[in-house]
Amino acid sequence: MKKLGLLAIVLFGVSVQAQGPNLEKDYKAIEDKVIDWRRYFHEHPELSNREFETSKKIAKHLESLGIEVQTGVAHTGVVGILKGNKPGKVVALRADMDALPVTERNDLPFKSNVTSEYQGKEVGVMHACGHDTHVAILMGVAEVMSKNKDKIKGTVKFIFQPAEEGAPPGEEGGAALMIKEGVLQNPDVDAIFGLHINSQTPVGTIRYKSGGTMAAAQRFQINVKGKQSHGSQPWSGVDPILISAKIIDGLQTIISREMNLTNEAAVITVGKITSGVRNNIIPETAEIVGTIRTLDYDMQKQLNQRMKEMVKSIAEAYKGEATVDIASGTAITYNNPELTEQMIPTIQAVAGIENVKVAKAVTGAEDFSFYQEKVPGLFFFLGGMTPGTTESYPHHTPDFLIDDSGMLLGVKTLTQMSFDYLDNDKTPRLEMQPKG
């Protein structure tokens, strides 16, 4: 197809166009760099709020491009500001930098063998959620756009964010702290875009959903109190482990019997239970820790209330006591409908109409949602699964694997979205799902 200074794709008589410069030469020149960066970060992962070397490499790259750089934002965050030669709006692009306490099982030449300490335990460290690809993609976008500064109408703010997976206990971090420290100001951001690579979406594909696209996440802790006794004489005590089992079973009935799942999905998962010291002692206490995922704030309110009622009642029924503490976490990742409608033609032009899919909401969570509470935002999913693959492993697992040939589409999409958004005089109104 002949290129005439704009990207155009024609399918079945339908023309979709993305206004903006022809950057194909720049894209071809950047792909190998992006892959190399990704593999470096994969081999050298760092945990949340500890992304020291990662941030140094990012800052050095941005400085080499002549981009104004801010470091130490929200501990280890890096912000780059690229002002175009023409006045206009401000668009922000965000990539998360942190890895997970997971020991990698993949046999890769750039496999992570890093170990670190997490909550007092020695753990393996792995980019088991694709944040290494996000960083590399945004570094690539920064390089392409810096080479085309004369074509930028406005300003691009590159946000490299630490601690998306959550700050260590007792620390602040992530998107919330970046916002608190002014990342959306000076200059004030008009809209923000972000992406997440996905191991179960084929390379070349982009998925998106207008409105609520990822769940709100809450952390809960249940403390159960019983009465200690000898393991051979359970009648002389109150067993907090038995009570915990009944509570865990009961919590699932809130989901299966009380939530209207035809409205939106909801999840309660227990991820940790701690109790006891040896085999023949019924302990006095137990601790249950888990996560709540909701895509509707009214459902969240109902679920939280029922948890508190049920936990207390179950414990009392077995002559024990129990309390529930529910901590607020990430909000619902809410794609501004007006902004989404405005940008989808650009995404379709870059990826091809047939490769852009409307997705259902997912119960994973993203602290990108905090930016979307302040400015209109659009968050989408980028394919990272090798086409034809019959088995792909989910995120946050030791076998998580990404085909890095899919990253160039991420570079192209974020770059083109930035140009097209800045070229459009329309600024979407801030719109969020009501909190009930």
N, C-alpha and C positions, 0 to 999 in steps of 0.2 A: 504494500500500500504506500503510495506517495505521501510524504509528510509535508505539510504546508504551514509549519510554525505552530501547529496545535496537534493534540493527540486526538485521533478520531477512530472509532471502531464502528463498522456497519455490519449488522447482523439481521438477516431476514427483512431487509428493507428499512430497519430502524437505525437511525444514526444517533450515536451518543458522543458528545464532544466534551473535552476538557480544555478550556481556554488556558493558554500559558505557553512558555517557551519550549522549544524542542531540545530535550536534554539527553537524547539517546547516547551520544558520545560520552557524556559525563557518567551516565549509568554504567555503561560498559567498562569504563575506566575504574569505577569504584568497587565492582562486585568482588574481585579477589581480595581487596583490602578488607571489606566487610566480613568475608569468611575468615580471613586470618585473625581479625580482631575477635570475632566470636570464639574461635578456637582457643585463643589466648585466655580470654575470660573464663571459658569453660574449664581450662586446665588450672586456673588460679582463682577459684571462687572464694568469696568472703561473706561471712554472715552479716545479718542486719545490724546496722550502726557500726560495723567494723570494716566498711568497704574502702579502706585507706589506699591501697595500691590501685584499686579499680578507679577511684576518683582522680588519683594523680595522672593516670594514663589518659583519662578522658580530658582533664584540664589541659594537659600538654598538647593534645590533638587540637582542641578548640583554639588554643592560643596560637598554634602554628597556622591556623586559618585566618588569623586577624580578627577573631570574634572576641568581644568583651566577655571576660570570664569572672564569675564569682564562685569562690570555694568555701567550704566549711558551712554551707547552708544545711540546717537540720543535721548537724554533726559532720557528715561526709558528703552531702549533696553538692552537685556542681550545676551551675546555671550559666548558659551562654546566651548572649544577646547580640543578634545580628540585625543591624538597621539597614534597610534598603535605601537606594538612592532616591526613592520617591516617598513622600509622606503617605500615611494610611493607618490602618488598624494594627492591632497586635495579636498574633496567634501564637499559642504555646503548644509545644510538642513534648510529651513526657515519656521517659523510659525508666524502668525500675532496675536497680543494680544488684540487689542482695541475693545470696544463695541460701540453701536449706541445709539443716543438719541431717543429711542423707549420705550414706556410703554408696558410691557408684559401683554398679556391676557390669556396665558396658565395657567391651574390649575395643577401645578407641585409641588411636595414637595420641590424642589430646585428652585422655581420660583424667579425671580428677583423682589425685591421691592425697589431697589435702585433709588434714585433721585439725580440729579445734576443740574448744570447750564450749558446751552449751548447757546452761543451767546446772553447772557443776559436774557434767559428764563429758568424757572424751568422745567425740563424735567425728564421723566422716563429714565432709562438706562437699556439696554438689549443686550445680545449677540444674535442679530437677524440675524447674518450672519455666525455663526458657528466657530468664531475665538476661542471660548472656547475649542472646540474639537481639533482644530489645535494645540493649546498649549499643551493640555493633551497628544495628540498623540506624539508630538516631545519629551516631557518629558519621555514618555515610550520608544521611540527609544533610547534616551540617556542612559536610565538605561540598556536596553538590550545590547547595544553596549559596554558600560563600563564594563559589566561583561564578555565580549568577546574581550577585548583589545588585547590579545595575537594573535587573528586571524585577526586583522585589518592590512592591508598593506597600510600604509599611515596615513592620518589625516582626522578626521571628524569635521567640524565646525557647531555648532548648533546656528542658528540665531533666536532669539525671538524678533520680530520687533514691535515697536509701530506704531500707526497712519497710518495703511494701508488705513483707510477710509478717510484720509486727516487731516492734522494738522489744528488746530484752526486758524482763520484769524490772520495774523500778525506773525505766527510762522512757522518755518521749521519743517519737521518731515518725518517719513516714510522711505521707502527704499532709496529715494534720499539722505536723510541726513545720513543714515547709511553708504552708499557708500562714501559719502563725508568725513566721519569720519574714513574711512579705513577698513570697515568690510570685504571687499574682499581681504585684504592684511594681511601680517604678521600672518600666512603664506598665500601666494597667492592662491586663489581658482581656481581650474581647471574646475569645473562644479558645478551647483547648481540645487537642486530638491525642488519642493514644491507641495502641494496639497490643494484642497479646497473641503470641504464636501458639498454635495448638497442635499437639502430637497426633490427634485423631481426626484432623481435617487435612485433606490432600493438598500438597504443594500446588500453588496456582489458584487456590480458592480463598475467597474472603467471605466471612459470615458476619452479619450484623442484625440488630433488632432495634427499632425505634422504641422509645420509652424504657421501661424497666428491663434491663438485660442481664444483670447479675445481682445476686442476693445481698441483703443486709446480713451481716454476721455479728453474733453476740457470743461472748464467752460466759459460761455458767460454772459455778462451783457449789456443790451440795455437801454440807457437813452433817454427818450422821453421828448421833451419840447413843450408845447403848450402855450395857453394864458388863464389865469384864468378869469372866469366870473360867473355870477349868474346861478344857475341850471335852472332857468325859461327862460333864454335868451341865449341859446347855440350859436345863430348866432353872438353874440358879443364876442365870444372867440374862442379858438382852443382847442378841447377836446383831451387830451393825452391818455385818457382811450380808446376812440374810435380808435385812431391811433394804440394803443397797440393791440387791438383786431384784426385789419387788419394785423398788422405785424405778430402776432402769426399765423393767418390763412395763410398768405403768406409763412411763413417759411416752413410749411408742404408741400407746392407745390414744394419746392426745392427737398424734399425727393421723393415725388410721381411722379414728372414730369421731374426732371433733373438728378437724380442719376441713374446710371445703376445698378439696384439692382440685376441683374443676375450675376454681378461680385462679389460684396460683400454687406453685409447689411450696412445701415447707419441710424442714428436716430438723430432727434432734439427734445428735450423735454424741455418745459418750466415748471420749478418747483416752481417759485415764481413770483408774480406780486404785486407791491406795488404802491398805489396812493391814493390821496384824504384824507380829514379829516372829512367831514360830507355829509349828503344826498343832500343838495341843493347848493353845490359849485362845479363847474367844476374846477378841480385843474390845476396847471400850469405844473406839471411834473408827470412822471410815470417811474417806474423801472421794467424791465423784466430780470429775471435771469434763466438760464437753463444749460443743458448739451448737448454736441455733442458727438456722438459715431461713430467711423469709424474703418474699418478693412483694409483700403487701404490708403496709404499716398497721392496718387494722388487724390483720391476722397475727402480726407480731405481738401486738398488745394483748390479744386474746390468749395467745400461746403462753406468753410470760405469766399472765395471771393464773392460768390453769396449772402451770408448773408449780407455782408457789402453793396453790391450794392442795394439789395432789401430793406433793412431797411431804408436806406437813401431816396430812391425813394418813398416808401410808405408814409413816414412822409411828404415829400415835397408835395405829391399829395393831402394831407389833410391840407396843410398850416402850418405844424409843422416842427420840426427838430428832428433828432435822430442820436445817435452814437452807435457803437458796439465795445466792447472790448472783445477779445477772449484770454483767458489765456491758455497757454500750460499746459496739465495735464499729465496723464500717457501715456506711449507709447503702441504700440501693443504688447500684450503678445505673444511672438514668440518662439515656441518650436523648438530648433535647430534640423533640420531633421536628421542629422547624429547621434546626441545623442539619439534622439527618437528611431531611428531604432536599435541602440545598446541596449537600455534598455527595449524595448517592450517584448522580450522573457522572461526577468526576471519578469515583471509585469504579464504576462500570466501564468507563472509558479506558482506565488503566489496566484493569484485570480482564475485561471482556464481560459482556452482559451475562453470558452463560456461566461464568465463574463466580458471580456475586450472588450469594444465597441469603434469604431472610431466615434467621435462626429463631429457635425458641429460647426463652430465658433459661439460664443455668443457675444452679445453686452454689456455684463457686462465688467468691467475694473478691472485691478489689477496692483498695483505698483510693483509686482514681475517682471514686464516687465523691470524695470530699471536695475535689476541684469542681465537680459538676454542681455542687451546692452553691458555689460562688459565681461561676461563669458557665455559659452554655458549653456543653462538651459532647464529644462523639467518641465512643470506644468500640473497636471492632476486633474480630479474630482473623488471624492470618494462618493459612495452611502450612504445616510443617511436617506432614506425613508423606513419605515416599509413595508416589502413585503406584497402585498395584499391590501395596503391602496388605497382607491378610491379618496381621496382628500388630497392634500398636499399644504401647504401654501408657497408662494415664500419668498425669502430672503428679509430682511429689512422691515418685517411686524410684527405686534404685536402677530400674531398667528404662527410665524415661529417655527418649531419643528423638532428636530433631534432624530432619534433612535440611542442611543449611543452604541448599539450592533455592529454597523458598524465600530467602531473606531479601533478595533484590526486589521482589514485588512489594515488600514492605517499604523499602527505600523509595521506590517510585510512587507508591500510593501516598505516603505522608508528604513527600515533596510536592506532588501535584495538588494535593488537597490544600496545602499551604498557599501556593501560588493562586489557586482559584478562589480560595476564601478571601484572600487579601485583595484580589481584583474585583470582588463583588462588593458593592457599596452597602449591601443589606447586612445588618447585624441582628441575629436572632434574639428574641427576648429570653431572659432567664426563666426557665420553667422546670419545676421539680414535682415529683410525685408527692401529694400531700402526706404529712406524717400522722394523719389520723386524729 
